Amino acid sequence: MWLRRGLLGSALALAALVAVSHFVKVRYEDRIVPLSAAPEAPVVLVFGAGLAPGGVPSPVLAQRLDTAIALWKSGKAQAVLVSGDNSDRFHDETRAMRRYMVQHGLPEQAVLGDDSGLSTYDSCVRAFTVFHVRKALLVTQRFHLPRALYIANSVGMDAWGVAADEGRPSTRRYAVRETLSRVLALVMVALEREPAYPAGRAPSVAR
């Protein structure tokens, strides 16, 4: 009897977790658009994704940056906000991201950096509260966009998503991790959790 109850409880818990994850996944799915159909926005928000040896953007991060560059060059946005982790002095994501974008033709004044974007949640909340971003195009890989869009729109931003890997085969590599991360995102939004660094001096980039 106890075994059956335990199994039933586990099954119900798993079903609830999957249901919550699915809700987050589909909540703003209609806001994922191809680059050509992206609405104009004051800012493109790019999430960090690690550095390769030599302190240059990883292939995944470079893919995101290239998409942001294309959006800016097509006139979809006036500025790009790169948000990454600079908690380690030997791992300065934002500096590498800004340098990459300038090297690829963006003027320095068009590239802003948030070096306290320690997570997707922190990046979105700080973009809204510290950088005063009210409308933005979020750029990351397709598997990550539903969670990013859920957080950004839930904290008050008018956010749309453009997949950095648009047109490429999808991967299930991150499926389990994203299932759990989407549930965590909903919990953090519901609790209105503050980011690790809730304050900071930053220019206002969008109205």
Solvent accessible surface area in square Angstrom, and as a share of the most:
residue,aa,sasa,rsa
1,M,131,0.58
2,W,193,0.68
3,L,133,0.66
4,R,166,0.61
5,R,131,0.48
6,G,41,0.40
7,L,110,0.55
8,L,107,0.53
9,G,37,0.35
10,S,69,0.45
11,A,55,0.43
12,L,112,0.56
13,A,64,0.50
14,L,113,0.56
15,A,58,0.45
16,A,57,0.44
17,L,52,0.26
18,V,77,0.44
19,A,61,0.47
20,V,48,0.28
21,S,3,0.02
22,H,104,0.47
23,F,92,0.38
24,V,0,0.00
25,K,79,0.33
26,V,60,0.34
27,R,112,0.41
28,Y,34,0.13
29,E,64,0.28
30,D,118,0.61
31,R,57,0.21
32,I,32,0.16
33,V,25,0.14
34,P,63,0.40
35,L,48,0.24
36,S,95,0.61
37,A,63,0.48
38,A,3,0.02
39,P,39,0.25
40,E,118,0.53
41,A,3,0.02
42,P,26,0.16
43,V,0,0.00
44,V,0,0.00
45,L,1,0.00
46,V,0,0.00
47,F,6,0.03
48,G,24,0.23
49,A,33,0.26
50,G,23,0.23
51,L,39,0.19
52,A,28,0.21
53,P,134,0.84
54,G,77,0.74
55,G,30,0.29
56,V,74,0.42
57,P,17,0.10
58,S,16,0.10
59,P,110,0.69
60,V,58,0.33
61,L,0,0.00
62,A,19,0.15
63,Q,43,0.19
64,R,14,0.05
65,L,0,0.00
66,D,66,0.34
67,T,15,0.09
68,A,0,0.00
69,I,13,0.07
70,A,39,0.30
71,L,0,0.00
72,W,62,0.22
73,K,120,0.51
74,S,64,0.41
75,G,46,0.44
76,K,36,0.15
77,A,6,0.05
78,Q,121,0.54
79,A,13,0.10
80,V,0,0.00
81,L,1,0.01
82,V,0,0.00
83,S,1,0.01
84,G,1,0.01
85,D,42,0.22
86,N,49,0.25
87,S,83,0.53
88,D,71,0.37
89,R,197,0.72
90,F,160,0.67
91,H,59,0.26
92,D,27,0.14
93,E,9,0.04
94,T,9,0.05
95,R,152,0.55
96,A,2,0.02
97,M,0,0.00
98,R,96,0.35
99,R,103,0.38
100,Y,35,0.13
101,M,0,0.00
102,V,55,0.31
103,Q,127,0.57
104,H,82,0.37
105,G,49,0.47
106,L,3,0.02
107,P,47,0.30
108,E,122,0.55
109,Q,152,0.67
110,A,8,0.07
111,V,1,0.00
112,L,29,0.15
113,G,26,0.25
114,D,3,0.01
115,D,67,0.35
116,S,18,0.11
117,G,7,0.07
118,L,64,0.32
119,S,49,0.32
120,T,16,0.09
121,Y,6,0.02
122,D,4,0.02
123,S,3,0.02
124,C,0,0.00
125,V,16,0.09
126,R,13,0.05
127,A,1,0.00
128,F,41,0.17
129,T,70,0.40
130,V,9,0.05
131,F,8,0.03
132,H,60,0.27
133,V,1,0.00
134,R,85,0.31
135,K,61,0.26
136,A,0,0.00
137,L,0,0.00
138,L,0,0.00
139,V,0,0.00
140,T,0,0.00
141,Q,10,0.04
142,R,88,0.32
143,F,43,0.18
144,H,11,0.05
145,L,0,0.00
146,P,4,0.02
147,R,32,0.12
148,A,0,0.00
149,L,0,0.00
150,Y,20,0.07
151,I,1,0.00
152,A,0,0.00
153,N,21,0.11
154,S,45,0.29
155,V,38,0.22
156,G,47,0.45
157,M,5,0.02
158,D,53,0.27
159,A,0,0.00
160,W,64,0.22
161,G,0,0.00
162,V,0,0.00
163,A,10,0.07
164,A,6,0.05
165,D,27,0.14
166,E,85,0.38
167,G,85,0.82
168,R,137,0.50
169,P,125,0.78
170,S,111,0.72
171,T,75,0.44
172,R,215,0.78
173,R,190,0.70
174,Y,45,0.17
175,A,50,0.39
176,V,114,0.66
177,R,129,0.47
178,E,4,0.02
179,T,32,0.19
180,L,98,0.49
181,S,23,0.15
182,R,26,0.09
183,V,32,0.18
184,L,102,0.51
185,A,1,0.00
186,L,45,0.22
187,V,64,0.37
188,M,29,0.13
189,V,26,0.15
190,A,74,0.57
191,L,133,0.66
192,E,145,0.65
193,R,96,0.35
194,E,116,0.52
195,P,9,0.06
196,A,59,0.46
197,Y,116,0.44
198,P,60,0.38
199,A,80,0.62
200,G,44,0.42
201,R,248,0.90
202,A,30,0.23
203,P,72,0.45
204,S,56,0.36
205,V,33,0.19
206,A,4,0.03
207,R,208,0.76
